[in-house]
Amino acid sequence: MKKYIKIISIALLILFTYSCDDYTELTSPTINLGSADFSRFVTIGSSFTAGYQSGSLYQSSQMYSHGQLIANVVAANFEQPYVSDPGTGGRLEIKSLSPFELYINLGTGSPLNTPFPRPYNNLGVPGALVYDVLNATNANDCASALFAGVPNPMFDLILQTSPNYGTQFEQATILRATMILIWIGNYDILGFASSGGVSPSAPTEVNTFSALFTATANALGSLGVEVVVGNVLEITSYPFFTTVGPLMAIEIPWYQLAQLSVPGLFYQEHGVTGPSIVFADSLSLLSGGVLVTLTGSGYAGLVGTPNGKFYRDFQYPALPTGIDTTMPFGVHPQNPWPDALILDAGEKTTADNTTQAYNSAISNAAINNGFGLVDFNTIFGNFRMRDFSGGTVINGITYTTTYITGGLFSLDGIHPTSQAQGIIANAFLEVINKNFNASIPSIDVSTIPGSLNFTTNSIANKPGYNIFPKGAFDHLLF
């Protein structure tokens, strides 16, 4: 009898064990990749792809690049050219909250996995233009070196030079990539827009961009691999162009301008030798007709004098000649905003029209090659529209495009935070699920840490002033 009881007990134990296994399998999240093949997963692009944040490329932001986040979900091998914190130099950090002050961390980190015996999976190069995907192999043959005389060392770091594996496209080919995400073209506009239309004086010409992107798409299409592309954002999605207005820029109420006997704000228009342009009224900045770049925030610290005038003690290297800094800054024709800090209505229209043309070229190339397409322009445009109705809630967190507090953009006002990279990764995954009959779960962005950088050194200053060090936004890579 004991023998039979023992046999029954063993049978029940086996049944219970298998039941537990079955229950776990049924209730655990499953990942159905469909026809999507992540066995050799590669990302191509510029700074948004690289994981660049707050003016630098550093490990604690790279580890949340959208490529790495997707690789974590699908268990793909994904190597990146990590640089230890604080990264490649010039990282913006918060030095003080009250008053709000930024600090430029001039320290640099060290490459953590260089040299690497093969190309990296993340081939995003900060500062890359669409030209560079098929043509640039190092710092000296990239677009900025050839056409502007400014070599970009990021190409040497990410593409490697010893040995030189070639362009981003060639390195993806060497890896025999099975899935490629490409997001390129934002810098072809941002270089123009962020400099107030001064340097360069125009975005990459539309026909040139279209030809280059089409050639890039066709080259990727010839590989017979799975490809998903992202399109270009309108400039008003970035707080770099929407943060500084008259209330911040001159730190006196707009209605007090009448007391200074001037009709509005002044700026130095590029190429104009006569009087500076006068805005019809000081609220025109807020209407969207003219944008002040975040670089202009460095001019915000106006000083009151006994005679009631406001001026700025300028030390800006690009200050136009003949400026009388004893005059009220920005509200007197002898002390106007420099053109490099202003994106006027015509320049903004150029940027908007160019964005539309670029995105048309990207869409056509994607359709012609059977690629998936992520409409980031609409995604971030919707974020911007919802700013005025309370923001957008994702995983319990409210996001807006507001500088600092919005959660989407890092301290440079251009590049996504780590949590925003999670949102970007989810947008790619949504298209991958649709195009490849997959059911890959989305990323809970609330599990990703925030991305603001702090130092412990806080200084005393006048309360309420926003303090941005000279040059803080002058050398960003997109």
C-alpha positions as CSV (number, residue, x, y, z in Angstrom):
1,M,0.0,0.0,0.0
2,K,2.8,2.3,0.9
3,K,4.4,1.6,-2.5
4,Y,1.3,2.8,-4.3
5,I,1.0,5.9,-2.2
6,K,4.6,6.7,-3.0
7,I,4.0,6.3,-6.7
8,I,0.9,8.5,-6.6
9,S,2.8,11.2,-4.7
10,I,5.6,11.2,-7.2
11,A,3.0,11.5,-10.0
12,L,1.2,14.4,-8.3
13,L,4.6,16.1,-7.8
14,I,5.4,15.8,-11.5
15,L,2.0,17.0,-12.5
16,F,2.3,20.0,-10.1
17,T,5.7,20.8,-11.5
18,Y,4.6,20.8,-15.1
19,S,1.5,22.7,-14.2
20,C,3.6,25.4,-12.7
21,D,5.8,25.6,-15.8
22,D,2.7,25.8,-18.0
23,Y,1.2,28.6,-15.8
24,T,4.4,30.6,-16.0
25,E,4.6,30.3,-19.8
26,L,1.0,31.3,-20.2
27,T,1.2,34.3,-17.9
28,S,4.7,35.7,-18.8
29,P,4.9,38.4,-21.5
30,T,5.7,36.8,-24.9
31,I,7.5,38.5,-27.7
32,N,6.5,37.6,-31.2
33,L,9.0,38.9,-33.6
34,G,7.0,37.9,-36.6
35,S,9.3,38.3,-39.7
36,A,11.5,40.9,-38.0
37,D,15.0,39.7,-37.7
38,F,17.1,41.4,-35.0
39,S,20.0,38.9,-35.2
40,R,22.2,41.7,-36.6
41,F,20.6,44.9,-35.6
42,V,22.1,48.2,-36.7
43,T,21.1,51.9,-36.3
44,I,22.3,54.7,-38.6
45,G,21.9,58.4,-38.2
46,S,23.2,61.4,-36.3
47,S,23.2,62.6,-32.7
48,F,19.6,61.5,-32.1
49,T,20.6,58.0,-33.0
50,A,23.9,58.1,-31.0
51,G,22.2,59.0,-27.7
52,Y,23.8,62.5,-27.5
53,Q,22.3,64.7,-24.8
54,S,22.9,68.1,-23.2
55,G,25.8,68.9,-25.6
56,S,27.8,65.8,-25.1
57,L,28.0,62.0,-25.9
58,Y,28.4,60.1,-22.6
59,Q,27.7,56.6,-21.4
60,S,24.8,57.3,-19.0
61,S,22.9,58.7,-21.9
62,Q,24.2,56.3,-24.6
63,M,22.9,53.4,-22.6
64,Y,19.4,54.7,-23.3
65,S,19.7,55.4,-27.0
66,H,16.6,54.1,-28.8
67,G,18.6,51.4,-30.5
68,Q,19.9,50.1,-27.2
69,L,16.4,50.2,-25.6
70,I,15.0,48.2,-28.5
71,A,17.9,45.7,-28.3
72,N,17.1,45.2,-24.6
73,V,13.5,44.3,-25.4
74,V,14.3,41.8,-28.2
75,A,17.5,40.4,-26.6
76,A,19.7,41.5,-29.5
77,N,23.4,42.1,-29.3
78,F,24.0,45.8,-29.6
79,E,27.5,47.3,-29.3
80,Q,28.0,51.1,-28.8
81,P,31.1,53.3,-28.7
82,Y,30.7,54.2,-25.1
83,V,32.5,57.2,-23.6
84,S,32.7,57.5,-19.8
85,D,30.9,60.4,-18.2
86,P,31.0,63.4,-18.6
87,G,31.6,62.3,-22.2
88,T,33.1,64.1,-25.2
89,G,33.3,67.5,-23.5
90,G,31.1,70.5,-23.0
91,R,28.3,68.7,-21.3
92,L,25.6,71.1,-19.9
93,E,24.7,70.6,-16.3
94,I,22.5,72.4,-13.8
95,K,24.6,74.3,-11.4
96,S,21.9,76.1,-9.5
97,L,18.1,75.8,-9.4
98,S,17.4,79.2,-7.7
99,P,18.4,81.1,-9.7
100,F,18.4,78.7,-12.5
101,E,22.0,78.4,-13.8
102,L,23.7,76.1,-16.3
103,Y,27.3,75.0,-16.1
104,I,29.5,73.8,-18.9
105,N,31.5,70.8,-17.8
106,L,34.7,71.0,-19.6
107,G,35.9,67.6,-18.4
108,T,36.1,64.7,-20.7
109,G,35.6,61.0,-20.3
110,S,37.5,58.1,-22.1
111,P,36.4,55.7,-24.8
112,L,35.4,52.4,-23.0
113,N,35.4,49.9,-25.9
114,T,37.9,51.3,-28.4
115,P,39.3,49.8,-30.5
116,F,36.6,47.4,-31.2
117,P,37.3,44.4,-33.5
118,R,34.3,45.1,-35.8
119,P,31.9,48.0,-36.5
120,Y,29.6,49.0,-33.8
121,N,25.9,48.3,-34.0
122,N,25.1,51.9,-33.2
123,L,26.6,53.9,-36.1
124,G,24.9,57.2,-35.3
125,V,27.4,60.1,-35.5
126,P,26.7,63.4,-33.9
127,G,26.9,66.1,-36.6
128,A,26.3,63.7,-39.5
129,L,24.4,65.1,-42.5
130,V,22.5,63.0,-45.1
131,Y,25.6,63.2,-47.3
132,D,27.7,61.4,-44.7
133,V,25.9,58.1,-44.6
134,L,27.3,57.0,-48.0
135,N,30.4,59.2,-48.1
136,A,32.1,60.0,-44.8
137,T,34.7,57.6,-43.3
138,N,36.5,59.9,-40.9
139,A,36.7,63.4,-39.4
140,N,38.3,64.9,-42.5
141,D,36.1,63.6,-45.3
142,C,32.7,64.3,-43.7
143,A,30.4,67.1,-45.0
144,S,31.4,69.6,-42.3
145,A,35.1,69.2,-43.1
146,L,34.7,69.3,-46.9
147,F,32.1,72.1,-47.2
148,A,32.7,74.2,-44.1
149,G,36.3,73.4,-43.2
150,V,35.4,72.0,-39.8
151,P,36.5,68.4,-39.2
152,N,34.2,66.4,-36.9
153,P,36.1,64.0,-34.6
154,M,33.0,62.1,-33.8
155,F,33.4,60.3,-37.1
156,D,36.8,58.9,-35.9
157,L,35.3,57.8,-32.6
158,I,32.3,56.0,-34.0
159,L,33.4,54.8,-37.4
160,Q,36.9,54.0,-36.1
161,T,40.0,54.7,-38.1
162,S,42.3,51.9,-37.3
163,P,41.2,49.9,-39.1
164,N,38.9,52.1,-41.1
165,Y,35.7,50.1,-41.8
166,G,34.3,52.8,-44.1
167,T,31.1,54.7,-44.1
168,Q,28.0,54.1,-42.0
169,F,26.5,52.2,-44.9
170,E,29.6,50.2,-45.6
171,Q,29.9,49.2,-41.9
172,A,26.3,48.1,-41.8
173,T,27.1,45.9,-44.9
174,I,30.2,44.5,-43.1
175,L,28.0,43.5,-40.2
176,R,25.5,41.8,-42.6
177,A,22.8,43.7,-40.9
178,T,19.3,42.1,-40.8
179,M,17.4,45.0,-39.3
180,I,18.4,48.7,-39.9
181,L,16.8,51.8,-38.3
182,I,17.9,55.0,-40.0
183,W,17.1,58.5,-38.8
184,I,19.0,61.2,-40.7
185,G,18.4,64.7,-42.0
186,N,17.5,66.7,-38.9
187,Y,21.0,68.4,-38.9
188,D,20.6,69.3,-42.5
189,I,18.1,71.9,-41.2
190,L,19.2,72.4,-37.6
191,G,22.7,73.8,-38.5
192,F,21.0,76.6,-40.4
193,A,18.2,77.2,-38.0
194,S,20.2,77.1,-34.7
195,S,22.6,79.7,-36.1
196,G,19.8,82.2,-36.9
197,G,20.4,81.5,-40.6
198,V,24.0,82.7,-40.5
199,S,26.2,79.6,-40.6
200,P,25.3,77.9,-42.8
201,S,23.2,80.5,-44.5
202,A,20.8,77.9,-45.9
203,P,19.8,74.3,-45.2
204,T,21.0,71.5,-47.5
205,E,19.4,72.4,-50.8
206,V,16.1,70.4,-51.3
207,N,17.1,68.7,-54.6
208,T,20.5,67.8,-53.2
209,F,18.9,66.3,-50.0
210,S,16.4,64.4,-52.1
211,A,19.0,62.9,-54.3
212,L,21.3,62.0,-51.4
213,F,18.5,60.4,-49.3
214,T,17.2,58.5,-52.3
215,A,20.6,57.2,-53.1
216,T,21.0,56.2,-49.4
217,A,17.6,54.4,-49.4
218,N,18.3,52.6,-52.7
219,A,21.7,51.5,-51.3
220,L,20.0,50.1,-48.2
221,G,17.3,48.6,-50.3
222,S,19.9,46.7,-52.4
223,L,21.0,44.8,-49.3
224,G,17.6,43.1,-49.1
225,V,17.3,43.7,-45.3
226,E,14.5,45.1,-43.1
227,V,14.7,48.9,-42.9
228,V,12.6,51.5,-40.9
229,V,13.3,55.2,-41.4
230,G,12.4,58.3,-39.4
231,N,11.5,61.7,-40.8
232,V,12.5,65.3,-39.8
233,L,11.1,67.4,-37.1
234,E,9.8,71.0,-37.6
235,I,11.9,73.5,-35.6
236,T,9.1,74.6,-33.4
237,S,9.1,71.1,-31.8
238,Y,12.4,72.0,-30.2
239,P,12.5,74.3,-27.0
240,F,15.7,75.6,-28.5
241,F,13.5,77.8,-30.7
242,T,10.5,78.4,-28.4
243,T,11.9,79.1,-25.0
244,V,13.2,82.7,-25.2
245,G,10.6,85.4,-25.7
246,P,10.4,89.0,-24.7
247,L,9.5,88.4,-21.1
248,M,12.6,86.3,-20.6
249,A,14.9,87.9,-23.1
250,I,14.7,91.4,-21.7
251,E,13.3,90.7,-18.3
252,I,11.0,93.7,-18.2
253,P,7.2,93.6,-18.9
254,W,6.4,94.3,-22.6
255,Y,4.1,97.2,-21.7
256,Q,7.1,99.1,-20.2
257,L,8.7,99.3,-23.6
258,A,6.5,102.3,-24.3
259,Q,8.3,104.1,-21.5
260,L,11.5,103.7,-23.4
261,S,9.9,105.4,-26.5
262,V,10.5,102.5,-28.8
263,P,7.8,100.6,-30.7
264,G,9.2,97.1,-30.1
265,L,12.3,94.9,-30.3
266,F,15.3,95.4,-32.6
267,Y,17.7,93.0,-34.1
268,Q,20.6,93.2,-36.5
269,E,19.5,91.6,-39.8
270,H,22.1,89.7,-41.7
271,G,23.5,91.7,-44.7
272,V,21.6,94.9,-43.8
273,T,23.8,98.0,-43.3
274,G,21.0,100.4,-42.6
275,P,18.7,100.6,-39.5
276,S,17.9,97.3,-37.8
277,I,14.5,95.8,-38.4
278,V,11.9,96.9,-35.9
279,F,9.2,94.4,-34.9
280,A,5.7,95.8,-35.2
281,D,5.2,95.2,-31.5
282,S,7.1,93.4,-28.8
283,L,4.6,90.6,-28.7
284,S,5.6,89.5,-32.2
285,L,8.1,87.0,-30.8
286,L,5.3,85.3,-29.0
287,S,3.1,85.1,-32.1
288,G,5.6,82.8,-33.8
289,G,6.6,85.2,-36.6
290,V,10.1,85.5,-35.2
291,L,12.0,83.1,-33.0
292,V,14.9,83.8,-30.6
293,T,17.2,80.8,-30.3
294,L,18.2,79.4,-26.9
295,T,21.7,80.8,-27.6
296,G,20.1,84.2,-27.1
297,S,19.3,83.2,-23.5
298,G,22.9,84.1,-22.7
299,Y,21.9,87.7,-23.3
300,A,19.1,87.6,-20.8
301,G,20.9,88.9,-17.7
302,L,20.0,92.6,-18.1
303,V,21.2,95.0,-15.5
304,G,19.2,97.9,-14.1
305,T,21.1,101.3,-13.8
306,P,20.2,104.3,-11.7
307,N,18.8,106.1,-14.7
308,G,16.3,103.3,-15.3
309,K,17.9,101.9,-18.5
310,F,18.7,98.2,-19.0
311,Y,21.8,97.0,-20.7
312,R,24.0,93.9,-20.9
313,D,27.7,93.8,-20.3
314,F,28.5,91.9,-23.5
315,Q,31.3,89.6,-24.0
316,Y,29.8,87.7,-26.9
317,P,32.5,87.0,-29.6
318,A,30.0,87.5,-32.5
319,L,28.7,90.9,-31.3
320,P,28.2,93.2,-34.3
321,T,30.4,96.2,-34.5
322,G,29.0,99.6,-33.6
323,I,26.8,98.4,-30.8
324,D,26.3,100.8,-28.0
325,T,25.9,98.6,-24.9
326,T,24.9,101.5,-22.8
327,M,21.6,101.5,-24.6
328,P,18.7,99.2,-23.6
329,F,19.5,95.8,-25.1
330,G,17.1,94.7,-27.8
331,V,14.8,97.6,-27.5
332,H,17.1,100.3,-29.0
333,P,18.4,100.4,-32.6
334,Q,21.9,101.0,-31.4
335,N,21.9,97.9,-29.3
336,P,20.0,95.2,-31.2
337,W,19.8,91.5,-31.0
338,P,22.6,90.0,-33.2
339,D,21.2,88.2,-36.2
340,A,22.8,84.9,-35.2
341,L,20.4,84.8,-32.2
342,I,17.3,85.4,-34.2
343,L,15.4,83.3,-36.7
344,D,13.2,85.8,-38.5
345,A,10.0,85.1,-40.2
346,G,11.6,84.5,-43.6
347,E,14.2,82.1,-42.2
348,K,11.5,80.3,-40.2
349,T,9.5,79.9,-43.4
350,T,12.6,78.5,-45.2
351,A,13.1,76.0,-42.4
352,D,9.4,75.0,-42.4
353,N,9.2,74.6,-46.2
354,T,12.5,72.7,-46.2
355,T,11.2,70.3,-43.6
356,Q,8.1,69.5,-45.6
357,A,10.2,68.9,-48.7
358,Y,12.7,66.7,-46.9
359,N,9.9,64.6,-45.4
360,S,8.3,64.2,-48.8
361,A,11.6,62.9,-50.2
362,I,12.0,60.6,-47.2
363,S,8.4,59.2,-47.6
364,N,8.8,58.6,-51.3
365,A,12.1,56.8,-50.8
366,A,10.6,54.7,-48.0
367,I,7.6,53.7,-50.2
368,N,9.7,53.0,-53.3
369,N,11.9,50.6,-51.3
370,G,9.2,49.0,-49.1
371,F,10.6,50.5,-45.9
372,G,8.7,51.2,-42.7
373,L,8.3,54.9,-41.9
374,V,8.0,56.6,-38.5
375,D,6.4,60.1,-38.7
376,F,8.4,61.7,-35.9
377,N,7.4,65.1,-37.2
378,T,3.7,64.4,-36.4
379,I,4.6,62.7,-33.1
380,F,6.6,65.7,-31.8
381,G,4.2,68.1,-33.4
382,N,1.4,66.6,-31.4
383,F,3.5,66.9,-28.2
384,R,3.9,70.6,-29.0
385,M,0.1,71.2,-29.7
386,R,-0.8,69.4,-26.4
387,D,1.5,71.7,-24.5
388,F,-1.3,74.2,-24.4
389,S,-3.9,71.7,-23.0
390,G,-2.0,70.1,-20.2
391,G,0.6,68.0,-22.0
392,T,0.7,64.3,-23.0
393,V,0.6,61.5,-20.4
394,I,2.6,58.4,-21.1
395,N,3.0,55.7,-18.5
396,G,1.7,58.1,-15.8
397,I,4.2,60.9,-16.7
398,T,3.1,64.2,-18.2
399,Y,5.3,65.4,-21.1
400,T,5.6,68.7,-22.8
401,T,8.1,70.3,-25.1
402,T,8.8,73.0,-22.4
403,Y,12.5,73.6,-21.8
404,I,13.9,71.8,-18.7
405,T,10.5,70.9,-17.1
406,G,8.9,69.2,-20.1
407,G,10.8,65.9,-19.8
408,L,11.3,65.4,-23.6
409,F,14.4,67.5,-24.3
410,S,17.7,67.6,-22.6
411,L,19.5,70.8,-21.4
412,D,20.7,71.8,-24.9
413,G,17.0,72.2,-26.0
414,I,17.5,70.0,-29.0
415,H,18.3,66.4,-28.1
416,P,15.9,63.9,-26.5
417,T,16.1,62.9,-22.9
418,S,16.6,59.3,-22.0
419,Q,12.8,59.0,-21.4
420,A,12.1,60.6,-24.8
421,Q,14.5,58.0,-26.3
422,G,12.1,55.4,-24.9
423,I,9.2,57.2,-26.6
424,I,11.2,57.2,-29.8
425,A,12.0,53.5,-29.4
426,N,8.3,52.8,-29.0
427,A,7.5,54.7,-32.1
428,F,9.9,52.5,-34.1
429,L,8.5,49.4,-32.4
430,E,5.0,50.3,-33.4
431,V,6.0,50.5,-37.1
432,I,8.0,47.3,-36.8
433,N,5.1,45.5,-35.3
434,K,2.8,46.6,-38.1
435,N,5.2,46.0,-40.9
436,F,6.6,42.6,-39.8
437,N,3.5,41.1,-38.2
438,A,5.3,41.3,-34.8
439,S,3.9,41.9,-31.3
440,I,6.9,43.3,-29.5
441,P,5.8,45.0,-26.2
442,S,6.4,48.7,-25.8
443,I,8.8,50.1,-23.3
444,D,7.5,51.5,-20.0
445,V,9.2,54.9,-20.1
446,S,8.6,55.5,-16.4
447,T,11.3,52.9,-15.7
448,I,13.9,55.0,-17.5
449,P,15.7,57.6,-15.3
450,G,15.4,61.3,-15.9
451,S,18.2,62.9,-17.8
452,L,19.0,66.3,-16.1
453,N,22.6,66.7,-14.9
454,F,23.3,68.4,-11.6
455,T,26.4,69.5,-9.9
456,T,26.5,70.1,-6.1
457,N,28.1,73.6,-6.4
458,S,25.3,76.1,-6.2
459,I,26.1,79.8,-6.4
460,A,24.3,82.9,-5.1
461,N,22.9,85.3,-7.6
462,K,19.9,87.6,-8.1
463,P,16.7,85.5,-7.6
464,G,14.7,84.9,-10.7
465,Y,17.5,85.4,-13.2
466,N,18.2,82.6,-15.7
467,I,22.0,82.3,-16.1
468,F,23.4,80.6,-19.2
469,P,27.2,80.8,-19.6
470,K,28.6,82.3,-22.8
471,G,29.0,79.7,-25.5
472,A,26.7,77.2,-23.8
473,F,24.8,76.4,-27.0
474,D,27.3,77.5,-29.6
475,H,28.9,74.1,-30.6
476,L,26.1,71.6,-30.5
477,L,26.2,68.6,-32.8
478,F,23.0,67.3,-34.3
